[in-house]
Amino acid sequence: MAKQVVVTIGRQFGSGGHEIGNLLAERLDIPLYDNNLVRMAAEKLGIREATVQTVDETTLNSFLTGYVLAPLDYSASFQAVECTQPLNEQVYDLQCEIIRKLAAKGSCVMVGRCADYVLKDLNVFIYAEKEDRIKRIAQRYDLSERKAADKIKRIDRERKSYYEFHTGSDWGSIEAHQMLLNVSKLGVEGTVDVLEAICRRKMKE
């Protein structure tokens, strides 16, 4: 039987991190957890998914950072967080609990949400040249290159703040991650090739 492997992926906005995680999960035939972690947290908190999305991977939303939920009755399989916590902290703590539970079930790929810090498992940070990221985001969201650049700057700032606030490590640094992979040099398929080879080797160990 293959050994369990859990891959956690940090990424710059527009680098293709979600696409890489999805392709890797498909090749290895294991689950991918990314935006669905937001849905799971919303379900457990008993609030709208859109509300959780406003504080997902960000500490910058001043209104919702201070917003406190009433006490909730979580399922027995998850530990309730203190109802006096701001919403963003409740979401973070619950996502961490969900991440641990899912990783304990078997092999998977997880994107973002400080999963690398939570699990201390095989982790990689995906980045790309600025020009490539701008083109990707402009095309995906039908934006001008200027607006795409502004969106990239804002979301990268939010992810960096979120990661460093919760982990105390530098987002995207070699000290915080086992591997840094440049998609502009490797391409999406090439990046997935590298990760797949590493994962299959670990599965055989």
N, C-alpha and C positions, 0 to 999 in steps of 0.2 A: 504494500500500500504506500502511495506517495506521501511524503512528509508534508505537513501543513505549512503554507507560506502566506504571510500577510504583507502586502506591499502598501506603503503609504506614500502619497504623492503630494508634495507642495508645489505651487506653480505661480508664475507671474500671470497676470491677466492677459489673455491673448496669445499665450505661448502654446496652446494646444494641450494643456494638461488633462482636461476632461476627455478629449478625444483619445489621447494616449492611454489613459486609464481604462477607457471603454474597450479599446482594441486589445489591450493586454488581458483584460478579464475575459473577453471573447476567445482569445487564443488559448488561454489556460482553462477555459470553461469553469470559471469561478465567479461569484457575485461581485458587482461593482456597487460601492456605496459613495454617493456624492450628494446631489441635491435631495435624494430620498432620505438622507439623514435629517433634513429640515422637516420633511413631512412626518417622519417618525416622532421627532421632538414635539411638533405641533399636536399630534394625536395624543401623546402622553400628557401634555400640558392642558389639553382641552381647549385650545385656542386656534384661530385661523392660521393656515400655513403662511398666508401673506404677512401676518403680523410677525411670525418668527423670521421670515425672510428679511425683514427690515433690520434685524439685529444679528443676522447670520454673518459670521466672520468680520464683524466690525465692532469697535468700541466707541464709534464717533457719533452715534445718534443720541443727541443729548436728551430728547424727550423720552424715548423708550429705554434709555439707559437708567433713567430714574423711575420708570414705571414699575410698580410692584403688583404682582398678582395675588389674588386671594388664595387661601389654602386649597390644595387640590388633593383628590384621592387617586394617587397613582396605583397602577397595578402592582401586585405583590412582587413581581419579578424585578421591579425597579425601585430604587431607594428615593424617596421624596426629598427634594431640596427644601431648605428653609423658605417659608413663604415671605419672609422679610427681604429676600434678595431682589435686586433689580432684575428686570426681565432678561437682559443680556447675560447676566450671570446664571440665572436659572437655565437658560437655553444651553449655555456652555457646559454646565455641570451635567445636565441631562444627556447632552450629546456625548460627553465623555463616557457616561455609563452605558449608553447604547453602543458606542464604539467598542468598549471592552466586551460586552455581551456578544456582539456579532463576531468579533475576532476569536472568541472562545469557541464559537460554533464550527469554525473551519476556515479554510483558505479564502481570501478575498482581496480586493483592491479597494483602498479608501483614498478619496481625494479631499485635501484640505482639512479644515476643522481641527487643526493641531493634532491630528491622529498620530503623526510621527512621535510627538512628545508623550502622548497618552500611552502608546503601545511599546515604544522603544524597539521597534522591529525593523525590517528592511525598509529603508526610506530613501526617497530621491526627491530632488528639487528640479523642476522643469523650468527652463528659461529660454528666451529667444532674443534676437536683435530687435531693437525698438522699431525699425522700419517694417520688419516682418509682422510684428504684433499689430502695428497700426493698420496694415493692409488687411489682416485677418479680421480685426474688429470692425473696420469700416465696411467690409463686405458682409459680415455676419449681421450687423445691426443696421445696415444701409445708412451709414453716417459719412460725413465728410472726413477727410484725414485729420483735420484740426479737431473736430469733435471726438473722433476716435482716440486721438492722443490725450485729450482731456479726460475721457472716460478711463483710459488705461492708468493715467496718473492718479486719479481719484481712488480707483479700486485697489491698485497696488498699495497706496498709502493706507487704506483701510485694512487690508490683509496684513500688512507689515505691523501696524499698530496692534491689531488683534493678536497676532502670533507672539509678538514680543511682550505684550502685557501679560499673557497667560503662561508663557514658557520662560521668560527671562533670557532667551537666546536671540541671536540676530537672524531674522528672517532671510532665507536665501544664502546663508553663509555656509562654508564648508565645515565650520565647527558645529553647526546645528544639524547638518545633513550628511549622510554617508556618501551620497553621489550628487553631483551637479551635472545635468545633461543639457547641452545647447541644441535645441531643436533646429535652429538655423543652420547648424553644421551637419547634424545627423539626419534631419527630416523626421517626420512623424513616424513613418514605417521603420526607419533605422533606429529611432529611439526605442520603439516597441521591441525591435529585434534584440537590442542590448538587454532590456529588462526581462524579456522572455527567456533568454539564454541563462541569465542569472537565476531566475526563479526555477527553471527546470533543473538546474544543477543543485539548488538547495532542496528541491523536492526529493532528490535521489540520495542526499546525504544521510 
